[in-house]
């Protein structure tokens, strides 16, 4: 949570931190500013003090909507410094040193945000040599990934709101498909027109927009063989057919752009082949078992280990036994959810950091089995939140029936 930033800075010996970019491109920046509309800015936070937002003078009013103290580049003579500098890099380094002088920043500074990697490397290298501050490097588990791993009740409510909107959209799609019928092995609507994956995706996009949500990530609506390759988006030109698995993985984002939901359902239209039914029932059984056994204080990795062992017992390839497989259980059980679709905690037995299930965690539980050469893919994904009082709530209540019955 945000209130953990000062503690984390103290534990890691960081005197100040800075985040650059825009709230749209840097989720760490958004975490501090909220959904303000500025084309470029820097946020600086000294340990124990409130953040300061620095931007161009033309955007000072927009920046003020963040509720943070706002300064402009003019407060640090940036234009004068960059004009007199021999190179752009020298101008950037001297401008940053001037900002530190004005704001009273000394000691160790950590850097976050977005930008051009070669330039960032050159800038930090030159700044280190300049000597007015010490550059802090974090290669793994940054302060922000640590703080953002736990959400407060307001953040959980925002994710829950998006999740409810997402389930409404999933329901609209399912209800539409239930009005369709099988005509010669192809799915047609009540007017007799073939229903393509691209048409369904347009429906999803329109329904998403109608609820004030965004689609930053492409929808997965994949059928048959494509459903057996977990991140295949599906062939827009393909007509839906009965009896083939459809993996519908949908992760809309709240307005802002804000927090994400991430929900997956697997359907068969008209009928469910016996082979698919067996696989589906196994995926559903382990998901329900995991959901029932979630407990605060348990290592997140234990639930992925449980899933690997279950699938192994039922004869499916798993990464527990052999990595690099492209069929069977090919991914971890879940991931944290927030301002990014994938963040901590990692619900994986292969995580490099032991993370215990804790209040404030919001994460997915999404076991799956994939057999592309058999044109089968099954994944069921729910979003789960752990409230501050330790109560665990499944935010995803949408039904998990695989069969979508068609009109005769």
C-alpha positions as a printed Julia matrix, in Angstrom:
408×3 Matrix{Float64}:
   0.0     0.0     0.0
   1.1     3.61   -0.48
   1.64    4.06    3.24
   4.35    1.4     3.03
   6.58    3.48    0.74
   8.4     5.34    3.52
   9.02    2.13    5.45
  10.35    0.41    2.34
  12.56    3.38    1.5
  14.04    3.29    4.99
  14.61   -0.48    4.87
  16.45   -0.14    1.56
  18.45    2.94    2.45
  16.71    5.2    -0.08
  16.55    8.91    0.75
  14.4     9.92   -2.23
  12.78    8.39   -5.27
  11.76    9.76   -8.62
   9.38    8.47  -11.28
   9.3     9.8   -14.85
   6.94    9.39  -17.82
   3.2     9.89  -18.0
   0.48    8.3   -15.84
  -0.63    6.32  -18.92
   2.8     4.84  -19.64
   4.09    4.34  -16.1
   1.82    2.56  -13.69
   4.14    3.48  -10.82
   3.61    7.13  -11.75
  -0.17    6.62  -11.92
   0.04    5.05   -8.46
   1.24    8.41   -7.11
  -0.66   10.88   -9.32
  -3.92    9.18  -10.25
  -5.43    9.72  -13.72
  -4.09   13.2   -14.47
  -3.58   14.18  -18.11
  -0.05   15.48  -18.61
   2.23   14.79  -21.55
   5.32   14.34  -19.44
   6.27   14.76  -15.8
   8.48   13.72  -12.94
   7.32   12.91   -9.43
   9.86   13.23   -6.65
   9.34   11.89   -3.14
  11.71   12.4    -0.24
  11.48    9.82    2.51
   8.96   10.96    5.09
   7.52   13.69    2.86
   4.65   13.94    0.38
   5.44   13.55   -3.33
   5.98   16.6    -5.56
   4.82   16.59   -9.19
   7.01   18.48  -11.69
   5.78   19.27  -15.19
   5.64   21.98  -17.85
   4.03   25.31  -16.95
   1.34   24.79  -19.62
   0.1    21.71  -17.76
   0.26   23.02  -14.2
  -3.54   23.17  -13.82
  -4.0    19.61  -15.06
  -1.19   18.47  -12.77
  -2.88   20.15   -9.8
  -5.82   17.75  -10.19
  -3.54   15.06   -8.75
  -3.78   16.74   -5.34
   0.02   16.78   -5.11
   2.21   19.83   -4.7
   3.06   21.0    -8.23
   6.23   22.64   -9.48
   7.23   23.42  -13.05
  10.51   23.04  -14.86
  10.87   26.83  -14.56
  11.36   26.44  -10.81
  14.66   24.7   -11.57
  15.93   26.87  -14.46
  15.73   23.84  -16.75
  15.43   25.86  -19.97
  18.47   28.02  -19.14
  20.55   25.0   -18.07
  19.75   22.95  -21.17
  20.45   25.88  -23.51
  23.88   26.45  -21.99
  24.81   22.74  -21.86
  27.16   21.35  -24.5
  25.04   18.2   -25.01
  21.48   17.11  -24.18
  22.89   14.56  -21.74
  24.88   17.21  -19.91
  21.73   19.36  -19.76
  19.71   16.51  -18.25
  22.32   15.75  -15.61
  22.77   19.39  -14.59
  19.01   19.96  -14.54
  18.53   16.99  -12.24
  21.33   18.19   -9.97
  19.65   21.61   -9.81
  16.32   20.01   -8.9
  18.01   18.08   -6.08
  19.6    21.29   -4.83
  16.31   23.21   -4.8
  14.34   20.38   -3.17
  17.06   19.56   -0.67
  17.64   16.03   -1.97
  20.87   14.36   -0.88
  22.1    10.84   -0.37
  20.68    7.86   -2.26
  18.03    8.28   -4.95
  16.06    5.49   -6.65
  14.79    5.88  -10.23
  11.6     4.48  -11.77
   9.33    5.14  -14.73
   9.46    4.83  -18.49
  11.75    6.11  -21.2
  14.36    5.15  -23.76
  16.61    2.46  -22.27
  19.94    3.54  -23.88
  19.34    7.15  -22.83
  18.33    6.14  -19.31
  21.5     4.07  -18.97
  23.65    6.96  -20.18
  21.85    9.43  -17.91
  22.2     7.33  -14.76
  25.84    6.54  -15.55
  26.63   10.24  -16.02
  24.63   11.2   -12.93
  26.58    8.7   -10.84
  29.82   10.26  -12.01
  28.5    13.78  -11.33
  28.61   12.84   -7.68
  25.94   14.97   -6.0
  23.79   11.9    -5.24
  24.17    8.14   -5.14
  22.07    6.24   -7.7
  20.16    3.3    -6.23
  19.6     0.35   -8.58
  16.82   -2.2    -8.03
  16.93   -5.12  -10.42
  14.14   -7.11   -8.8
  11.16   -6.53   -6.5
  11.2    -2.77   -6.57
   9.69   -0.6    -3.87
   6.64   -0.07   -6.07
   6.09   -3.74   -6.84
   6.3    -4.39   -3.1
   3.93   -1.56   -2.14
   1.45   -2.25   -4.94
   1.27   -5.95   -4.03
  -1.19   -5.08   -1.24
  -4.3    -3.0    -1.95
  -6.38   -0.94    0.4
 -10.17   -1.27    0.47
 -10.61    1.53   -2.06
  -8.34   -0.23   -4.56
 -10.13   -3.54   -4.01
 -13.47   -1.8    -4.59
 -12.18   -0.43   -7.9
 -11.08   -3.88   -9.04
 -14.41   -5.32   -7.89
 -16.29   -2.68   -9.91
 -14.37   -3.55  -13.08
 -14.86   -7.24  -12.38
 -18.62   -6.78  -12.12
 -18.66   -4.86  -15.38
 -16.59   -7.58  -17.01
 -19.01  -10.27  -15.89
 -21.89   -8.28  -17.37
 -20.11   -8.27  -20.72
 -19.36  -11.99  -20.51
 -23.06  -12.54  -19.83
 -24.09  -10.5   -22.87
 -21.83  -12.61  -25.07
 -23.08  -15.88  -23.64
 -26.72  -14.8   -23.97
 -26.14  -13.85  -27.61
 -24.52  -17.19  -28.39
 -27.48  -18.96  -26.78
 -29.76  -17.33  -29.38
 -27.71  -18.86  -32.22
 -28.05  -22.23  -33.88
 -26.04  -24.89  -35.67
 -26.49  -24.78  -39.43
 -24.46  -27.39  -41.25
 -21.66  -27.36  -38.69
 -21.45  -23.58  -38.44
 -22.91  -21.21  -35.85
 -25.43  -18.74  -37.27
 -27.42  -15.96  -35.6
 -31.25  -15.81  -35.6
 -31.1   -14.06  -39.01
 -29.04  -16.91  -40.46
 -25.74  -15.0   -40.64
 -22.55  -16.83  -39.73
 -21.04  -15.75  -36.42
 -17.31  -15.08  -36.69
 -14.82  -14.58  -33.89
 -14.19  -11.06  -35.16
 -17.89  -10.25  -34.85
 -17.95  -11.48  -31.25
 -14.87   -9.39  -30.45
 -16.58   -6.28  -31.83
 -19.52   -7.02  -29.55
 -17.14   -7.34  -26.61
 -15.46   -4.03  -27.45
 -18.78   -2.21  -27.8
 -20.13   -3.62  -24.54
 -16.87   -2.72  -22.79
 -17.05    0.89  -23.96
 -20.75    1.12  -23.04
 -19.78    0.42  -19.42
 -17.04    3.04  -19.34
 -14.25    0.46  -19.34
 -11.16    0.21  -21.53
  -9.48   -2.64  -23.38
  -5.74   -2.09  -23.12
  -5.09   -5.81  -23.68
  -6.44   -7.68  -26.7
  -9.31  -10.03  -25.93
  -8.67  -13.75  -26.23
 -11.61  -15.44  -27.88
  -9.93  -18.53  -29.27
 -11.5   -21.69  -30.68
 -10.26  -25.22  -31.34
  -6.51  -25.42  -31.83
  -6.09  -21.74  -30.97
  -7.74  -22.37  -27.6
  -4.96  -24.89  -26.91
  -2.26  -22.19  -27.16
  -2.89  -20.09  -24.03
  -2.28  -16.63  -25.46
  -3.55  -17.1   -29.0
  -6.1   -14.35  -29.53
  -8.24  -16.31  -31.99
  -8.72  -15.95  -35.74
 -11.13  -13.06  -36.36
 -12.13  -14.48  -39.74
 -13.04  -17.91  -38.38
 -16.7   -18.87  -38.04
 -17.7   -20.41  -34.74
 -18.46  -24.11  -34.84
 -20.24  -26.42  -32.39
 -18.39  -28.74  -30.04
 -14.98  -27.0   -30.1
 -13.61  -25.41  -26.94
 -13.69  -21.62  -26.85
 -11.38  -19.9   -24.36
 -12.7   -16.41  -23.57
 -10.05  -14.51  -21.58
 -11.18  -10.96  -20.88
  -9.23   -8.3   -18.97
 -10.87   -4.86  -19.15
  -9.52   -1.84  -17.34
 -11.32    0.83  -15.39
 -11.47    4.38  -16.75
  -8.36    6.38  -16.08
  -6.89    4.03  -17.29
  -7.19    2.37  -13.94
  -7.36   -1.07  -12.35
  -7.81   -4.35  -14.22
 -10.05   -7.35  -13.93
  -9.01  -10.66  -15.53
 -11.59  -13.4   -16.05
 -11.63  -16.5   -18.24
 -14.43  -18.88  -19.13
 -14.34  -21.88  -21.45
 -17.37  -22.81  -23.52
 -18.53  -25.38  -26.04
 -21.48  -24.46  -28.23
 -24.25  -27.05  -28.72
 -22.53  -30.06  -27.19
 -19.47  -31.05  -25.18
 -17.35  -34.0   -26.46
 -16.54  -36.62  -23.81
 -12.78  -35.92  -24.01
 -13.38  -32.22  -23.42
 -15.8   -32.89  -20.57
 -13.21  -34.99  -18.73
 -10.53  -32.32  -19.05
 -12.93  -29.54  -18.13
 -14.14  -31.32  -15.02
 -10.54  -31.77  -13.85
  -9.69  -28.1   -14.34
 -12.84  -27.08  -12.51
 -12.22  -29.54   -9.67
  -8.72  -28.25   -8.9
  -9.82  -24.63   -9.19
 -12.64  -25.16   -6.7
 -10.29  -27.08   -4.41
  -7.75  -24.24   -4.43
 -10.44  -21.62   -3.85
 -11.74  -23.6    -0.9
  -8.28  -23.95    0.69
  -7.04  -20.36    0.39
  -5.81  -19.17    3.77
  -3.93  -16.07    4.9
  -0.33  -16.88    5.87
   0.05  -19.77    3.42
   2.81  -19.49    0.79
   1.22  -18.62   -2.55
   3.5   -21.2    -4.17
   1.72  -23.99   -2.26
  -1.43  -23.57   -4.34
   0.46  -23.9    -7.62
   2.26  -26.94   -6.21
  -1.13  -28.42   -5.33
  -2.3   -27.83   -8.9
   0.82  -29.36  -10.44
   0.47  -32.46   -8.26
  -3.23  -32.83   -9.1
  -2.65  -32.63  -12.86
   0.34  -34.96  -12.61
  -1.78  -37.52  -10.78
  -4.3   -37.35  -13.62
  -1.67  -38.0   -16.27
  -1.12  -34.5   -17.64
   2.32  -33.02  -18.37
   3.29  -30.33  -15.86
   6.28  -27.99  -15.42
   6.87  -29.68  -12.06
   8.12  -32.69  -14.0
   9.45  -31.16  -17.22
   9.71  -27.55  -18.38
   9.24  -26.42  -21.97
   6.18  -28.54  -22.69
   3.49  -27.07  -24.95
   0.67  -29.33  -23.82
  -0.92  -30.16  -20.5
  -0.5   -27.63  -17.69
   1.9   -25.06  -19.14
   1.67  -22.0   -16.89
   1.49  -21.09  -13.21
  -1.75  -20.94  -11.25
  -2.16  -17.18  -11.04
  -0.78  -13.7   -10.61
  -1.44  -10.49   -8.77
  -3.89   -8.02  -10.25
  -4.02   -4.24  -10.01
  -2.8    -1.35  -12.13
  -1.14   -4.0   -14.3
  -2.72   -7.23  -15.41
   0.27   -9.16  -14.1
   1.88   -8.08  -10.85
   2.7    -9.52   -7.47
   1.98  -11.76   -5.68
   3.14  -14.56   -7.93
   1.02  -17.66   -7.46
   3.73  -19.96   -8.77
   5.84  -22.71   -7.25
   8.75  -21.37   -9.32
   8.68  -17.86   -7.89
  12.08  -16.6    -6.72
  10.5   -14.88   -3.72
   8.37  -16.58   -1.06
   5.16  -14.6    -0.78
   2.6   -15.48    1.88
  -1.07  -14.88    1.16
  -1.83  -11.64    2.98
  -4.53   -9.01    3.5
  -4.6    -6.65    0.53
  -3.69   -9.26   -2.06
  -5.81   -9.41   -5.21
  -4.91  -12.26   -7.53
  -6.17  -14.71  -10.12
  -6.76  -18.43   -9.79
  -6.62  -19.83  -13.32
  -5.71  -23.49  -13.81
  -5.77  -24.71  -17.39
  -5.03  -27.68  -19.63
  -4.02  -27.36  -23.27
  -3.85  -29.9   -26.07
  -3.56  -27.91  -29.32
  -3.13  -30.94  -31.57
  -6.43  -32.26  -30.22
  -7.99  -28.79  -30.67
  -8.67  -28.55  -26.95
  -7.94  -25.73  -24.54
  -9.55  -25.22  -21.13
  -8.95  -22.41  -18.66
 -11.15  -21.14  -15.81
 -10.05  -17.89  -14.15
 -11.49  -16.03  -11.18
 -10.31  -12.87   -9.41
  -9.87  -13.2    -5.64
  -9.38  -10.46   -3.03
  -8.11  -10.68    0.55
  -9.63   -7.85    2.58
  -7.83   -6.01    5.35
  -9.69   -8.08    7.97
  -8.31  -11.27    6.38
 -11.57  -12.36    4.76
 -11.13  -13.92    1.32
 -13.71  -13.11   -1.35
 -14.05  -14.48   -4.86
 -14.97  -11.41   -6.91
 -15.98  -13.59   -9.88
 -19.43  -15.1    -9.51
 -20.19  -15.74  -13.19
 -21.33  -19.35  -13.81
 -18.75  -21.93  -14.88
 -20.91  -24.16  -17.06
 -19.02  -25.18  -20.19
 -22.09  -25.93  -22.31
 -23.85  -23.11  -24.13
 -27.04  -24.62  -25.49
 -28.08  -23.49  -28.95
 -31.5   -22.92  -30.47
 -32.69  -25.94  -32.36
